[in-house]
């Protein structure tokens, strides 16, 4: 009986050694555990390929890869507000994103600047983007770098305007807005594509 138990232990030990050896071989001598596929969820502004490139994860060993590093890489992209990353063994990742969207077009000379509802600069172009977006009239833009917050002449009024446009975008009305005109800190006018002007004074119930 003891000999039999001993033989079983030896077999289990040899199998364990073989499994460990196979894992070490696959991990260090082949690309079996290298990230080859990335599933992307909730993207609409960016392509799957753009998000895969931004992740910096393709070809990396899945065991050595740190999810927080991939998340940090993704959130460096101006269009990615938030990202969540999970591993799918043996060689895949799942990435869920919350994207930023353009809500305003600003013309500065021959340059077109596009920002989201938080004032984050998403694009700086020499030609219009070609989307139906509201145009800013009034305060000048003083500083803009892609991925940074834009700086305006009247920053407080701009923040209110962007909040209004953010609500319009979430409610599906952004395409109805032609221009947003800022004449003063509490003097905002939204011009719709139907020719209607909506004047805002003290804005305390933007969604309404």
Secondary structure, DSSP 8 states (H G I E B T S, - for coil): -HHHHHHHHHHHHHHHHHHHHHHHHHHHTSSTTB--EEEEES-SSS-HHHHHHHHT-TTSBTTT--HHHHHHHHHTSTTEEEEEEEEETTTEEEEEEEE----EEEEETTEEEEE-TT-BEEEEESS---S---EEESS-EEE--TTSB-EETTHHHHHHHHHHHHHHHHTT-GGGEEEEEEEETTEEEEEETTS-EEEESS-S-S--
